[in-house]
Amino acid sequence: MTLEKIFGLDRKMTNVRTEIVAGITTFLTMAYILAVHPDILGSTGMDRGAVFTTTVLASVIPTLLMGLYAKLPFALAPCMGLNAFFAYTVCGKMGYSWEFALTAVLIEGLIFILLTVTNLREKIVHALPRCLRESISVGIGLFIAFIGLQNSGLVVGHEKTLVELGDVGAPATILSVLGLIITSILLVKRVKGALLIGILLTAVIGVPMGVTKFIGVVSTPPSIEPIFCKFEWGHILSKDMFIVVFTLLFIDLFDTIGTLIGVSAKADMLDKDGNPIRIRQAFMCDAIGTTAGAMLGTSTVGTYVESAAGVSEGGRSGLTAVVTACCFLLCLFFAPLFLSLPSSATAPVLILVGVMMMSGVSKIDFTNYIEAIPAFICIIMMPLTYSISDGIIFGVLSYVAINLFSGNYRKISISTYVLAALFLLKFLL
């Protein structure tokens, strides 16, 4: 009864061991953020060591909230994509300081808290047509699999064709293929904790191959003082500040909505109308995470699609999120050990999670083109634009356009029209 009250753990659906394995699995699939994020923000002149510590704290705080307040098995951390916008667009192309960018993130977080309290974020979710809500989880599955293929080295960039087959003879790629085979066999044999065991076995095999490199065990956490609460208020009323805040709001809002719908669908945690349960609480955790993250000194915090890995392992309660948060907290002192896991070991899991999330495609009626076309556009645009939010945007715009010009304008709700108008405004800006 205590676990049910604290974490929302339903023993008919899951158990403590499953939740612990799921939490560790989620952590291992998103632990790459601890290595990547400091490098990206460090390019702006921010102290890399301080950013590492802040990355850990900005992941722990909202993920704990997600587990204890929302009671959902989702993890949060500084968002990939938005950290690149922070570093390469705001601080690079636009030429502003990282303090200016942090101020924009703080404003974004405060606005999100207001939108959540007034229930506006939840209403936006309800404005998404049912066919698009079904397609989001499928699109995210393809997106996750694409990330896994890139991390494995099987898919690489190409100047003319954009992508091509990578060097399959490279040790890291060979390791990923071995990991994919091993983890697939474990899944076929229905081994409990297959994804986690697959990651660990792959990492061990990578040691004699020279891919997994042991870099130490314990280190002292660097201070966050160089970046803590460093804001710049001189440009707060400028046009550029408005554009930056609007862009952050827009991308974060629909990335989060897409992730929550997609992963909740995979976990079978939707209400009768197809909406994620306890979504308002989840949104509040996201908003508080972004606000706290700005004060700690990092870019926008959001819910991670890699949470699907833990869900695939059976995670169904807030205990999964709490375990993930504890793993992140341990990284403050054991960063060298955790960072020894190569992306080649976690890439196979991302590919297989993509397979698992494809099951939602059966719920889409592909004989009804008025729903099938927007759903397909939503699905295919997520991996090809490398953005969950862009997939949703093109899905909604195509849904409205096709229905409108086919004479089915009465089928579209007012809220969906408003949503489409906002999407067009985003492109104009």
C-alpha positions in Angstrom: 0.0 0.0 0.0 2.9 2.3 0.8 4.5 1.8 -2.6 1.2 2.4 -4.3 0.8 5.7 -2.5 4.3 6.9 -3.0 5.0 5.8 -6.6 1.6 4.7 -7.9 3.0 1.1 -8.2 0.2 -1.3 -9.2 1.4 -4.8 -8.3 -1.0 -6.3 -11.0 1.0 -4.5 -13.7 4.6 -4.5 -12.3 6.8 -5.1 -9.3 9.8 -3.5 -7.5 12.4 -5.6 -9.3 10.9 -4.7 -12.7 10.8 -1.0 -11.8 14.4 -1.0 -10.7 15.6 -2.7 -13.9 13.5 -0.3 -15.9 14.9 2.7 -14.2 18.5 1.6 -14.7 17.8 0.8 -18.4 16.3 4.3 -18.9 19.4 5.8 -17.3 21.9 3.8 -19.4 20.1 4.7 -22.7 20.3 8.5 -21.9 23.5 8.6 -19.9 25.2 9.9 -23.1 23.8 13.4 -22.2 26.5 13.6 -19.4 29.2 13.5 -22.0 27.6 15.3 -24.9 25.9 18.2 -23.1 29.0 19.7 -21.4 30.7 19.7 -24.8 27.9 21.6 -26.5 27.4 24.2 -23.9 31.1 24.4 -23.3 31.5 25.8 -26.9 29.8 29.0 -25.6 32.5 29.7 -23.1 30.7 28.0 -20.1 32.8 26.0 -17.7 32.6 22.4 -18.9 33.1 20.9 -15.4 30.4 23.1 -14.0 28.0 22.2 -16.8 28.6 18.5 -16.1 27.6 18.9 -12.4 24.6 21.0 -13.5 23.6 18.4 -16.1 23.4 15.8 -13.3 21.4 18.1 -10.9 19.1 19.3 -13.7 18.3 15.6 -14.5 17.9 14.5 -10.9 15.5 17.2 -9.7 12.7 17.0 -12.3 13.0 13.2 -12.7 12.5 12.8 -8.9 9.5 15.1 -9.2 8.1 13.0 -12.1 8.4 9.9 -9.9 7.1 11.3 -6.7 4.6 13.9 -7.9 3.4 12.7 -11.3 4.0 9.0 -10.4 5.1 8.3 -14.0 8.0 6.2 -15.3 9.6 9.1 -17.4 13.0 10.7 -17.0 14.0 14.3 -17.7 17.3 16.0 -18.6 18.6 18.9 -20.7 17.2 18.4 -24.2 19.3 17.5 -27.2 18.4 19.9 -30.0 17.5 22.8 -27.7 21.0 22.7 -26.3 22.3 23.0 -29.8 19.9 26.0 -30.4 21.2 27.5 -27.2 24.9 27.2 -28.2 25.0 27.4 -32.0 22.1 29.7 -32.8 21.6 32.1 -29.8 25.3 32.3 -28.8 26.8 31.5 -32.1 24.8 32.8 -35.1 23.0 35.6 -33.1 26.1 36.5 -31.2 24.6 36.8 -27.7 26.3 35.7 -24.5 25.4 32.4 -22.7 24.0 34.5 -19.9 21.5 36.0 -22.4 20.5 32.5 -23.4 20.1 31.3 -19.8 17.8 34.3 -19.2 15.6 33.2 -22.2 15.4 29.6 -20.7 14.4 31.0 -17.3 11.6 33.1 -18.9 10.5 30.0 -20.9 10.3 27.9 -17.8 8.2 30.5 -15.9 5.8 30.8 -18.8 5.5 27.1 -18.9 4.6 27.0 -15.2 1.9 29.6 -15.9 0.5 27.6 -18.9 0.4 24.5 -16.9 -1.4 26.1 -13.9 -4.0 27.5 -16.3 -4.4 24.1 -18.0 -3.5 25.5 -21.5 -0.9 22.9 -22.2 -3.4 20.1 -21.5 -5.9 21.8 -23.9 -3.3 21.8 -26.6 -2.9 18.0 -26.3 -6.7 17.6 -26.7 -6.6 19.8 -29.8 -4.5 17.1 -31.6 -6.6 14.9 -33.9 -6.9 11.2 -32.7 -5.1 9.9 -35.9 -2.1 12.1 -35.1 -2.0 11.0 -31.5 -1.8 7.4 -32.7 0.9 8.3 -35.2 3.2 10.1 -32.7 4.4 7.0 -30.9 5.2 5.4 -34.3 7.1 8.4 -35.4 9.1 8.6 -32.2 9.9 4.9 -32.6 11.4 5.6 -36.0 13.2 8.6 -34.6 14.7 6.6 -31.7 15.8 3.8 -34.1 17.4 6.4 -36.4 19.4 7.8 -33.4 20.4 4.3 -32.5 21.6 3.6 -36.1 23.6 6.7 -36.1 25.2 6.0 -32.7 26.1 2.5 -33.9 27.9 3.8 -36.9 25.6 1.8 -39.3 24.2 5.1 -40.7 26.4 8.1 -41.4 26.1 11.4 -43.1 26.8 11.9 -46.8 27.2 15.2 -48.7 24.9 14.2 -51.7 22.5 11.6 -50.4 22.4 13.0 -46.8 22.8 9.4 -45.3 24.6 6.3 -46.3 25.8 3.0 -44.9 28.7 3.5 -42.5 31.9 1.5 -42.1 30.6 -1.9 -41.1 34.2 -3.1 -40.5 34.8 -0.5 -37.8 35.2 -2.0 -34.3 32.5 0.2 -32.8 30.0 -0.7 -35.5 30.8 -4.4 -35.2 30.2 -4.1 -31.5 26.8 -2.5 -32.1 25.8 -5.3 -34.5 26.9 -7.9 -31.9 24.9 -6.1 -29.3 21.9 -5.9 -31.5 22.0 -9.7 -32.1 22.6 -10.5 -28.4 19.8 -8.2 -27.2 17.4 -9.5 -29.9 18.0 -13.1 -28.8 17.4 -12.1 -25.2 14.1 -10.5 -26.2 13.1 -13.5 -28.3 13.8 -15.8 -25.3 11.8 -13.3 -23.1 14.6 -12.9 -20.6 13.6 -10.4 -17.9 15.8 -7.3 -18.1 16.8 -8.1 -21.7 17.7 -4.5 -22.7 19.8 -3.8 -19.6 21.6 -7.2 -19.8 22.2 -6.5 -23.5 23.8 -3.1 -22.8 26.1 -4.6 -20.1 27.1 -7.7 -22.1 27.9 -5.5 -25.1 30.0 -3.1 -23.0 32.0 -6.0 -21.6 32.6 -7.5 -25.1 33.8 -4.0 -26.1 36.7 -4.1 -23.7 39.0 -6.5 -25.7 37.9 -4.8 -28.9 39.2 -1.5 -27.6 35.8 0.2 -27.9 34.9 0.2 -24.2 37.6 2.1 -22.4 37.8 2.1 -18.6 38.7 5.7 -17.6 38.5 5.4 -13.8 36.0 5.1 -10.9 35.6 8.1 -8.6 36.0 11.9 -9.0 35.0 15.0 -7.0 32.0 16.9 -8.5 33.1 20.2 -10.0 31.5 23.4 -8.6 28.6 25.0 -10.4 29.5 28.5 -9.1 30.8 29.8 -12.5 27.3 29.3 -14.1 24.9 29.4 -11.2 22.1 32.1 -11.6 24.2 34.0 -14.1 21.5 36.0 -15.9 21.6 39.0 -18.2 18.6 41.3 -18.0 19.8 44.1 -20.4 18.0 42.7 -23.5 14.9 41.3 -21.8 12.5 43.5 -23.8 14.3 43.1 -27.1 12.8 41.5 -30.3 15.6 38.9 -30.3 14.7 37.9 -26.7 11.0 37.5 -27.8 12.1 35.3 -30.8 14.4 33.2 -28.7 11.8 32.6 -26.0 9.1 31.9 -28.5 11.3 29.3 -30.3 12.3 27.6 -27.1 8.6 27.5 -26.0 7.4 26.1 -29.3 10.0 23.3 -29.7 9.9 22.3 -26.0 6.1 22.3 -25.9 5.6 19.9 -28.8 8.6 17.8 -28.2 7.3 17.2 -24.7 3.7 16.6 -25.9 4.9 14.2 -28.5 7.2 12.3 -26.1 4.5 12.0 -23.4 1.8 10.8 -25.8 4.2 8.4 -27.5 5.8 6.8 -24.5 2.5 6.7 -22.6 0.9 4.8 -25.5 3.8 2.3 -25.3 3.2 1.9 -21.6 -0.6 1.6 -22.1 -1.1 4.6 -19.8 -3.7 6.5 -21.8 -7.2 7.4 -20.7 -10.3 6.4 -22.7 -9.9 9.5 -25.0 -6.3 8.5 -25.9 -4.6 11.2 -23.7 -1.8 10.4 -21.3 -2.8 10.0 -17.7 -1.7 12.6 -15.1 -0.4 14.8 -18.0 -0.9 18.0 -16.0 1.5 16.8 -13.3 3.9 15.6 -15.9 3.8 19.1 -17.6 4.5 20.7 -14.2 7.6 18.6 -13.6 8.8 19.6 -17.1 8.2 23.3 -16.4 9.8 23.2 -12.9 12.8 21.3 -14.4 13.4 24.0 -17.1 13.1 26.8 -14.5 15.4 25.1 -12.0 17.8 24.1 -14.8 18.1 27.8 -15.9 19.0 28.8 -12.4 21.6 25.9 -12.1 23.1 27.0 -15.5 21.8 24.8 -18.3 19.6 24.9 -21.3 15.9 23.7 -21.5 15.1 20.5 -19.6 12.5 18.1 -21.0 11.1 14.5 -21.0 13.3 12.1 -22.8 12.1 9.7 -25.5 14.7 7.2 -24.1 12.2 6.7 -21.3 10.6 4.2 -23.7 13.5 1.9 -23.0 12.5 1.6 -19.4 8.9 1.3 -20.3 9.8 -1.5 -22.6 11.4 -3.3 -19.7 8.1 -3.1 -17.8 8.4 0.3 -15.9 4.9 1.5 -15.1 5.2 3.7 -12.0 7.1 6.6 -10.5 9.6 4.1 -9.0 11.2 3.8 -12.4 11.8 7.5 -12.6 13.2 7.6 -9.0 15.6 4.8 -9.8 16.8 6.7 -12.9 17.2 9.9 -10.8 19.3 8.0 -8.2 21.5 6.6 -11.0 22.1 10.2 -12.3 22.9 11.3 -8.7 25.5 8.6 -8.4 27.2 10.0 -11.5 28.3 13.0 -9.4 30.9 10.8 -7.8 31.3 7.9 -10.3 31.3 9.9 -13.5 34.4 8.1 -15.0 32.8 4.7 -14.4 29.4 5.5 -15.9 31.0 7.4 -18.9 33.0 4.2 -19.7 29.9 2.8 -21.4 30.2 3.5 -25.1 27.4 4.6 -27.3 27.9 1.3 -29.3 26.5 -0.5 -26.3 23.4 1.6 -25.9 22.7 2.0 -29.7 21.2 -1.5 -30.1 18.7 -0.8 -27.4 17.5 2.4 -29.1 17.0 0.4 -32.3 15.0 -2.3 -30.6 12.9 0.2 -28.7 12.0 1.7 -32.1 10.8 -1.8 -33.1 8.6 -2.0 -30.0 7.0 1.4 -30.6 6.0 0.5 -34.2 3.1 -1.5 -32.8 0.9 1.6 -32.7 0.8 1.7 -36.5 -1.9 -0.9 -36.5 -4.3 1.6 -34.9 -4.1 3.9 -37.9 -6.7 3.4 -40.7 -4.6 3.5 -43.8 -7.7 2.9 -46.0 -9.0 6.4 -45.0 -6.7 8.8 -46.8 -8.0 11.8 -45.0 -6.5 10.4 -41.8 -3.8 8.2 -43.2 -1.9 10.9 -45.1 -1.5 13.4 -42.1 -0.6 10.4 -39.9 2.1 9.2 -42.4 3.5 12.7 -42.8 3.7 13.1 -39.0 5.5 9.7 -38.7 8.0 10.2 -41.5 8.9 13.8 -40.8 10.1 13.1 -37.2 13.2 11.1 -38.2 13.8 13.0 -41.4 13.7 16.4 -39.8 15.3 15.1 -36.6 12.6 16.7 -34.6 9.5 15.4 -32.8 7.9 18.8 -32.8 8.4 19.3 -36.6 6.7 16.0 -37.2 3.7 17.1 -35.2 3.6 20.5 -36.9 3.5 19.0 -40.5 1.0 16.4 -39.3 -1.4 19.1 -38.0 -1.0 21.4 -41.0 -1.6 18.6 -43.5 -4.6 17.4 -41.5 -6.2 20.8 -41.5 -5.3 21.5 -45.2 -6.6 18.2 -46.5 -9.9 18.4 -44.5 -10.4 22.0 -45.3 -10.0 21.7 -49.0 -11.9 18.4 -49.2 -15.0 20.1 -47.8 -14.7 18.5 -44.3 -14.0 21.8 -42.5 -16.7 21.1 -39.9 -14.8 18.1 -38.8 -11.9 20.3 -37.6 -12.3 21.7 -34.1 -11.7 25.4 -33.3 -8.7 24.5 -31.1 -7.1 22.5 -34.0 -7.5 25.6 -36.3 -5.8 27.7 -33.6 -3.0 25.2 -33.3 -2.5 25.2 -37.1 -2.4 29.1 -37.1 0.3 29.0 -34.4 2.3 26.6 -36.4 2.2 28.9 -39.4 3.2 31.8 -37.2 6.2 29.8 -36.1 7.4 29.4 -39.7 6.8 33.1 -40.4 9.0 34.0 -37.4 
